[in-house]
Amino acid sequence: MVTETPAPSPWSTIREAIRGSHQDFTEGPLGRAVVLLAIPMVIEMAMESVFAVTDIFFVSKLGAAPVAAVGLTESLLAVVYALAMGLGTAVTAVVSRRIGEKDAEGASHASAQGVLLGLIVAFGLGAIGSIFAPQLLALMGASPEVLAVGTGFARVMLGGEASVILLFLLNAAFRGAGDAAIAMRVLLVSNAINIVLGPCLIFGVGPFPQLGVTGAAVATTIGRGTGALIAFITLTRGTHRLTVRLRHFAPDAAQMRHLINVAGSATFQFIIGTASWIGLVRIISMFGSVTLAGYTVAIRLLIFALMPAWGLANAAATLVGQNLGAKKPDRAEQSVWTACRYNLVFLTAIGTVFVAFAPTLTSFFGRDAEVARIAALALRIMSIGFPCYAFGMVVMQAFNGAGDTWTPTWLNFVVFWCWEIPLAWVLAGPLGWGATGGFAAIPIAFSTLAAVGAFLFRGGKWKLQRV
């Protein structure tokens, strides 16, 4: 008599996901595989969004000009995030494919070479950003008041780019290997440091100096840097699936070229997407610092909601890469549609809350009534598109997980630069909608991206991509 093994309970699945699962994600129930990967990735991405909300929460107590400085600096950092995400996409795609092929040595080698590339990029950009911080803020339309209070913040944030890029890359390696719980724990530590240090350095609590808005940058950089150090130590000590040794860091031109080939279009993809936010900020900044501050608060809340949803998208990318490596393309596709359904439920619920309670949510970020009013308006308009964001995010990451980084690159270019930015300008200017036009262009563009992306994904060409 054969006794069937009972299916794991939901609580045991959640506990396993948080502890770190040793399951082979190319086998077993697909829904459970998505959940085991998604839970730690959702928490990890939630921690990324907490970084953004924590900073703006405390800085908002200083007034509109410091908040505007944070918003402009974050727009400049969008390019850095794009580079980090591009390199991270390459690392995740290659590592997940090697893991699916049961090539642990190849996965470790790719992880180490990705870290080397990240260091080269990070220190070069960091030096440029730190030196030219005031000029870059002025280029973004900063007023003299914003320049006066925000230059120190921009110098520290732009100069500390190495912590951002390395943290992205190291966690990308863990995600690609399926060790998502490690990346989650690293972000928990980083956030704890930022949350404690932030108010101490901004307001000068106890023995800490009062640095104002610059203190937020110092706290964030220390938090991310500590997280990157912990992740690096963990990677070199080894995990269930991935162990990097000193020999893996010996420069390998062929492996670096391979990663650059994958990362090049992925980086361009994210630069196109994130640089479009700079275009939007430039349009919105024409309506004054108060409007820009309101938009900054709204976009931070939007990021707070969307970053956990990126966790589900990243889970789909890992499953696509590993299952393609295991020669199971149909399972790879099914994992994407499963993740889309989960993301749809999550983001629709969050979007409903944002639309219903926008004034209450934005009122926590400062005492300026006009800033709060504009933030609530922007949040409501942008939240309407949440159901479409759910599909678009997962499908775009699924292409990337397969190593097909060119399809989402072209989609980003067409949708954001040929559609969103011109639409925002027309609505805000010639049609007289003001800043509301810029807000409205965002859900329209992302809905377009979701529809076209899903159509192309169903075509299945990504299944033939080699990494």
C-alpha positions as CSV (number, residue, x, y, z in Angstrom):
1,M,0.0,0.0,0.0
2,V,1.4,3.4,-1.0
3,T,0.8,6.3,1.3
4,E,0.6,9.7,-0.3
5,T,2.7,12.5,1.2
6,P,0.3,15.2,2.4
7,A,0.6,18.6,0.7
8,P,2.4,21.1,2.8
9,S,0.2,23.6,4.7
10,P,0.2,27.3,3.8
11,W,1.9,28.1,7.1
12,S,4.7,25.6,6.5
13,T,5.2,26.9,3.0
14,I,5.5,30.5,4.4
15,R,8.0,29.3,7.0
16,E,10.1,27.5,4.5
17,A,10.1,30.5,2.2
18,I,11.4,32.8,4.9
19,R,14.0,30.4,6.2
20,G,15.2,29.6,2.7
21,S,13.9,26.7,0.6
22,H,16.2,23.9,-0.8
23,Q,13.6,22.8,-3.3
24,D,14.5,22.2,-6.9
25,F,12.3,24.9,-8.6
26,T,12.3,23.0,-11.9
27,E,10.3,20.2,-10.2
28,G,7.2,19.9,-8.1
29,P,4.0,22.0,-7.9
30,L,4.4,25.3,-9.8
31,G,2.2,27.4,-7.6
32,R,4.2,26.4,-4.5
33,A,7.5,27.2,-6.4
34,V,6.2,30.7,-7.2
35,V,5.2,31.2,-3.5
36,L,8.5,29.9,-2.1
37,L,10.5,32.3,-4.3
38,A,8.1,35.2,-4.2
39,I,7.6,35.6,-0.4
40,P,11.3,36.4,0.3
41,M,11.6,38.5,-2.9
42,V,8.4,40.5,-2.0
43,I,9.8,41.2,1.5
44,E,13.2,42.1,-0.1
45,M,11.6,44.5,-2.5
46,A,9.4,45.9,0.3
47,M,12.6,46.7,2.2
48,E,13.8,48.6,-0.9
49,S,10.7,50.7,-0.8
50,V,11.0,51.3,2.9
51,F,14.4,53.0,2.1
52,A,12.5,55.5,-0.1
53,V,9.6,56.1,2.3
54,T,11.8,56.3,5.4
55,D,13.9,59.1,3.9
56,I,11.1,61.1,2.6
57,F,9.1,60.8,5.9
58,F,11.8,62.3,8.0
59,V,13.0,64.8,5.4
60,S,9.4,66.1,4.9
61,K,9.6,67.6,8.4
62,L,12.3,70.0,7.1
63,G,10.1,71.6,4.4
64,A,9.3,71.6,0.7
65,A,12.9,72.5,-0.5
66,P,14.6,69.5,1.1
67,V,11.9,67.2,-0.2
68,A,12.3,68.7,-3.7
69,A,16.1,68.1,-3.4
70,V,15.5,64.4,-2.5
71,G,13.2,64.1,-5.5
72,L,15.7,65.6,-8.0
73,T,18.6,63.5,-6.6
74,E,16.5,60.4,-6.8
75,S,15.8,61.2,-10.5
76,L,19.5,61.4,-11.1
77,L,20.1,58.2,-9.2
78,A,17.5,56.6,-11.5
79,V,20.3,56.2,-14.1
80,V,22.5,54.5,-11.4
81,Y,19.6,52.2,-10.5
82,A,19.2,51.4,-14.2
83,L,22.9,50.4,-14.5
84,A,22.6,48.3,-11.3
85,M,19.4,46.6,-12.5
86,G,20.9,46.0,-15.9
87,L,23.9,44.3,-14.5
88,G,21.7,42.5,-12.0
89,T,19.5,41.3,-14.7
90,A,22.4,39.7,-16.5
91,V,23.7,38.1,-13.4
92,T,20.2,36.7,-12.5
93,A,19.7,35.4,-16.1
94,V,23.1,33.7,-16.3
95,V,23.1,32.3,-12.8
96,S,19.6,31.0,-13.0
97,R,20.3,29.3,-16.3
98,R,23.5,27.7,-14.9
99,I,21.6,26.5,-11.8
100,G,18.9,25.0,-14.1
101,E,21.6,23.2,-16.0
102,K,23.0,21.9,-12.7
103,D,26.3,23.8,-13.3
104,A,27.1,25.2,-9.9
105,E,30.6,26.1,-10.8
106,G,29.5,28.2,-13.8
107,A,26.9,30.0,-11.6
108,S,29.6,30.9,-9.0
109,H,32.0,32.1,-11.7
110,A,29.3,34.3,-13.3
111,S,28.4,35.8,-9.9
112,A,32.0,36.8,-9.2
113,Q,32.6,38.3,-12.6
114,G,29.4,40.3,-12.2
115,V,30.7,41.8,-8.9
116,L,33.9,42.8,-10.6
117,L,32.1,44.6,-13.4
118,G,29.9,46.4,-10.8
119,L,32.9,47.7,-8.9
120,I,34.4,49.2,-12.1
121,V,31.2,51.0,-13.0
122,A,30.4,52.1,-9.4
123,F,33.6,53.9,-8.6
124,G,33.7,55.7,-11.9
125,L,30.2,57.0,-11.7
126,G,30.5,57.7,-8.0
127,A,33.5,60.1,-8.6
128,I,31.7,62.0,-11.3
129,G,28.4,62.3,-9.3
130,S,30.1,63.5,-6.2
131,I,32.2,66.2,-8.0
132,F,29.4,67.5,-10.2
133,A,26.5,67.2,-7.8
134,P,25.4,70.9,-7.8
135,Q,25.7,71.2,-11.6
136,L,23.6,68.1,-12.0
137,L,20.9,69.5,-9.7
138,A,20.9,72.8,-11.5
139,L,20.5,71.0,-14.8
140,M,17.4,69.3,-13.3
141,G,15.8,72.6,-12.7
142,A,16.7,73.1,-9.0
143,S,15.9,76.5,-7.5
144,P,18.7,78.4,-5.6
145,E,17.0,77.3,-2.3
146,V,16.9,73.7,-3.3
147,L,20.6,73.9,-4.4
148,A,21.5,75.4,-1.0
149,V,20.0,72.6,1.1
150,G,20.3,69.7,-1.3
151,T,23.9,69.8,-2.6
152,G,25.3,67.8,0.4
153,F,22.6,65.2,0.0
154,A,23.3,64.8,-3.7
155,R,27.1,64.5,-3.1
156,V,26.7,61.7,-0.6
157,M,24.0,59.8,-2.5
158,L,25.8,60.1,-5.9
159,G,29.2,59.4,-4.3
160,G,28.0,56.4,-2.5
161,E,26.8,54.6,-5.6
162,A,29.0,51.6,-5.1
163,S,26.9,50.5,-2.2
164,V,23.8,50.6,-4.4
165,I,25.3,48.7,-7.3
166,L,27.0,46.0,-5.2
167,L,23.9,45.4,-3.2
168,F,21.9,45.0,-6.4
169,L,24.4,42.6,-7.9
170,L,25.0,40.4,-4.9
171,N,21.3,40.0,-4.3
172,A,20.7,39.4,-8.0
173,A,23.1,36.4,-7.7
174,F,21.2,35.0,-4.7
175,R,17.9,35.4,-6.5
176,G,19.1,33.7,-9.7
177,A,20.3,30.8,-7.6
178,G,17.0,30.5,-5.8
179,D,18.5,31.7,-2.5
180,A,16.0,34.6,-2.2
181,A,15.8,34.4,1.6
182,I,19.4,35.6,1.9
183,A,18.7,38.7,-0.1
184,M,15.7,39.4,2.0
185,R,17.7,39.2,5.3
186,V,20.4,41.5,3.9
187,L,17.8,44.2,3.1
188,L,16.2,43.8,6.5
189,V,19.6,44.6,8.2
190,S,20.2,47.5,5.8
191,N,16.8,49.0,6.5
192,A,17.2,48.6,10.3
193,I,20.4,50.7,10.1
194,N,18.8,53.3,7.9
195,I,15.7,53.7,10.1
196,V,17.7,54.1,13.3
197,L,20.4,56.4,11.8
198,G,18.2,58.5,9.6
199,P,16.4,60.6,12.2
200,C,19.5,60.7,14.4
201,L,21.6,62.3,11.7
202,I,18.9,64.5,10.2
203,F,17.8,66.1,13.5
204,G,20.9,65.6,15.6
205,V,19.5,63.2,18.2
206,G,21.8,62.6,21.2
207,P,25.5,62.5,20.3
208,F,24.8,62.6,16.5
209,P,25.5,65.8,14.5
210,Q,22.5,67.6,13.0
211,L,23.1,67.2,9.3
212,G,19.6,68.0,7.9
213,V,18.7,66.4,4.6
214,T,22.4,65.3,4.2
215,G,22.0,63.1,7.2
216,A,19.4,61.1,5.3
217,A,21.9,60.4,2.6
218,V,24.6,59.4,5.1
219,A,22.3,57.0,6.9
220,T,21.1,55.4,3.6
221,T,24.6,54.9,2.3
222,I,25.8,53.4,5.6
223,G,22.8,51.0,5.6
224,R,23.3,49.9,2.0
225,G,27.1,49.6,2.4
226,T,26.7,47.4,5.5
227,G,24.1,45.2,3.6
228,A,26.5,44.8,0.6
229,L,29.3,43.8,3.0
230,I,27.1,41.1,4.6
231,A,26.0,39.8,1.3
232,F,29.6,39.6,0.0
233,I,30.7,37.6,3.1
234,T,27.7,35.3,2.8
235,L,28.5,34.7,-0.9
236,T,32.1,33.8,-0.2
237,R,31.2,31.5,2.7
238,G,28.7,29.7,0.5
239,T,25.0,28.8,0.4
240,H,23.0,25.7,-0.5
241,R,23.3,26.5,-4.2
242,L,26.0,29.1,-4.6
243,T,29.6,29.4,-3.3
244,V,32.1,31.9,-4.7
245,R,35.8,31.4,-4.0
246,L,38.8,33.6,-4.6
247,R,39.6,31.8,-7.9
248,H,36.2,32.9,-9.3
249,F,37.3,36.6,-9.0
250,A,40.3,36.2,-11.4
251,P,39.3,38.5,-14.3
252,D,37.8,36.5,-17.1
253,A,37.5,38.6,-20.2
254,A,35.3,36.0,-22.0
255,Q,32.8,35.8,-19.1
256,M,32.7,39.5,-18.7
257,R,32.0,40.0,-22.4
258,H,29.2,37.5,-22.1
259,L,27.7,39.4,-19.1
260,I,28.1,42.7,-20.9
261,N,26.3,41.3,-23.9
262,V,23.4,40.4,-21.7
263,A,23.6,43.5,-19.5
264,G,24.2,46.0,-22.3
265,S,20.7,45.9,-23.6
266,A,19.2,45.3,-20.2
267,T,21.0,48.4,-18.8
268,F,19.8,50.4,-21.8
269,Q,16.3,49.1,-21.1
270,F,16.3,50.3,-17.6
271,I,18.0,53.6,-18.5
272,I,15.3,54.3,-21.0
273,G,12.6,53.4,-18.5
274,T,14.1,55.3,-15.5
275,A,15.4,58.2,-17.5
276,S,11.8,58.8,-18.6
277,W,11.1,59.6,-15.0
278,I,13.7,62.4,-15.3
279,G,11.7,63.7,-18.3
280,L,8.5,63.7,-16.2
281,V,10.2,65.4,-13.3
282,R,11.5,68.1,-15.7
283,I,8.0,68.7,-16.9
284,I,6.5,68.8,-13.4
285,S,9.2,71.0,-12.0
286,M,8.0,73.8,-14.3
287,F,5.0,74.2,-11.9
288,G,7.2,75.0,-8.9
289,S,8.8,73.4,-5.9
290,V,5.6,72.8,-4.0
291,T,4.2,70.8,-7.0
292,L,7.5,68.9,-7.3
293,A,7.4,68.1,-3.6
294,G,3.9,66.8,-3.9
295,Y,4.9,64.6,-6.8
296,T,7.9,63.4,-4.9
297,V,5.7,62.2,-2.0
298,A,3.3,60.5,-4.3
299,I,6.0,58.7,-6.3
300,R,7.6,57.5,-3.1
301,L,4.3,56.0,-2.0
302,L,3.9,54.5,-5.5
303,I,7.3,52.9,-5.3
304,F,6.4,51.6,-1.8
305,A,3.6,49.6,-3.4
306,L,5.4,48.6,-6.6
307,M,8.6,47.4,-5.1
308,P,7.0,44.3,-3.4
309,A,5.3,43.6,-6.7
310,W,8.7,43.5,-8.3
311,G,9.4,40.6,-5.9
312,L,6.8,38.5,-7.8
313,A,8.3,39.7,-11.1
314,N,11.7,38.6,-10.0
315,A,10.4,35.3,-8.9
316,A,9.0,34.8,-12.4
317,A,12.4,35.7,-13.9
318,T,14.2,33.2,-11.7
319,L,11.7,30.4,-12.6
320,V,12.0,31.2,-16.3
321,G,15.8,31.1,-16.3
322,Q,16.0,27.9,-14.2
323,N,13.3,26.0,-16.2
324,L,14.8,27.0,-19.5
325,G,18.1,25.7,-18.3
326,A,16.4,22.5,-17.3
327,K,14.8,22.3,-20.9
328,K,11.3,22.9,-19.6
329,P,10.0,25.9,-21.6
330,D,6.3,25.2,-21.0
331,R,6.8,25.2,-17.2
332,A,8.7,28.4,-17.6
333,E,5.7,30.0,-19.4
334,Q,3.2,28.7,-16.9
335,S,5.2,30.2,-14.0
336,V,4.9,33.6,-15.6
337,W,1.1,33.5,-15.9
338,T,0.8,32.2,-12.3
339,A,2.9,35.1,-11.1
340,C,0.8,37.5,-13.1
341,R,-2.4,36.3,-11.4
342,Y,-0.8,36.6,-7.9
343,N,0.5,40.1,-8.7
344,L,-2.9,41.2,-10.1
345,V,-4.6,40.4,-6.8
346,F,-1.9,42.1,-4.8
347,L,-1.7,45.4,-6.8
348,T,-5.4,45.7,-7.3
349,A,-5.9,45.6,-3.6
350,I,-3.2,48.2,-3.0
351,G,-4.4,50.4,-5.7
352,T,-7.9,50.4,-4.3
353,V,-6.5,51.5,-0.9
354,F,-4.5,54.3,-2.4
355,V,-7.4,55.7,-4.4
356,A,-9.7,55.6,-1.4
357,F,-7.3,56.9,1.2
358,A,-4.8,59.1,-0.7
359,P,-5.4,62.3,1.4
360,T,-4.9,60.3,4.6
361,L,-1.7,58.6,3.4
362,T,-0.1,61.8,2.0
363,S,-0.9,63.8,5.1
364,F,1.8,61.9,7.0
365,F,4.5,63.5,4.9
366,G,4.8,67.0,6.1
367,R,2.6,69.8,7.3
368,D,2.3,71.8,4.0
369,A,-1.4,71.4,3.1
370,E,-0.8,72.3,-0.6
371,V,2.0,69.7,-0.9
372,A,-0.3,67.1,0.6
373,R,-3.2,68.0,-1.7
374,I,-1.0,67.7,-4.8
375,A,0.5,64.4,-3.6
376,A,-3.0,63.0,-3.0
377,L,-4.1,64.0,-6.5
378,A,-1.0,62.5,-8.1
379,L,-1.3,59.3,-6.0
380,R,-4.9,58.7,-7.0
381,I,-4.3,59.3,-10.7
382,M,-1.2,57.0,-10.8
383,S,-2.9,54.3,-8.7
384,I,-5.7,53.8,-11.3
385,G,-3.2,51.8,-13.5
386,F,-2.2,49.3,-10.8
387,P,-3.9,46.2,-12.4
388,C,-2.0,46.8,-15.6
389,Y,1.2,47.4,-13.7
390,A,0.8,43.9,-12.3
391,F,1.0,42.2,-15.7
392,G,3.6,44.5,-17.2
393,M,6.1,44.1,-14.4
394,V,6.0,40.3,-14.5
395,V,6.1,40.0,-18.3
396,M,9.0,42.4,-18.6
397,Q,11.0,40.5,-16.0
398,A,10.1,37.2,-17.6
399,F,11.8,38.3,-20.9
400,N,14.8,39.4,-18.9
401,G,14.9,36.1,-17.0
402,A,15.1,34.3,-20.3
403,G,18.0,36.5,-21.4
404,D,15.8,38.2,-24.1
405,T,16.6,41.7,-22.9
406,W,16.1,43.4,-26.3
407,T,12.3,43.0,-26.4
408,P,11.6,44.9,-23.2
409,T,14.3,47.5,-24.3
410,W,12.4,48.4,-27.4
411,L,9.1,48.3,-25.6
412,N,10.5,50.8,-23.0
413,F,11.8,53.1,-25.7
414,V,8.6,53.2,-27.7
415,V,6.2,53.4,-24.7
416,F,8.0,55.8,-22.5
417,W,9.9,58.1,-24.9
418,C,7.7,58.0,-28.0
419,W,4.4,57.9,-26.1
420,E,4.6,58.8,-22.3
421,I,6.8,61.9,-22.4
422,P,5.2,63.6,-25.5
423,L,1.8,62.8,-24.0
424,A,2.7,64.3,-20.6
425,W,4.0,67.5,-22.3
426,V,0.9,67.8,-24.5
427,L,-1.5,67.2,-21.5
428,A,0.5,69.5,-19.2
429,G,1.1,72.3,-21.7
430,P,-1.0,72.7,-24.8
431,L,-4.1,71.1,-23.4
432,G,-3.8,73.1,-20.1
433,W,-4.0,70.2,-17.6
434,G,-0.9,71.5,-15.8
435,A,0.9,69.0,-13.6
436,T,-2.1,66.7,-13.7
437,G,-1.3,65.9,-17.3
438,G,2.1,64.6,-16.2
439,F,0.5,62.4,-13.6
440,A,-2.1,61.0,-16.0
441,A,0.5,60.0,-18.6
442,I,2.0,57.5,-16.2
443,P,-0.9,55.0,-15.9
444,I,-1.7,55.4,-19.6
445,A,1.9,54.5,-20.6
446,F,2.2,51.5,-18.2
447,S,-1.2,50.2,-19.4
448,T,0.1,50.3,-23.0
449,L,3.3,48.5,-21.9
450,A,1.4,45.7,-20.2
451,A,-0.9,45.1,-23.2
452,V,1.8,45.0,-25.9
453,G,4.3,43.1,-23.6
454,A,1.7,40.3,-22.9
455,F,1.0,40.0,-26.6
456,L,4.7,39.6,-27.5
457,F,5.3,37.2,-24.7
458,R,2.6,34.8,-25.9
459,G,4.5,34.7,-29.2
460,G,7.1,32.5,-27.4
461,K,10.3,33.7,-29.2
462,W,11.9,34.2,-25.8
463,K,12.0,30.4,-25.3
464,L,14.7,30.1,-28.0
465,Q,17.0,32.6,-26.3
466,R,20.5,31.3,-25.3
467,V,22.4,32.7,-22.3
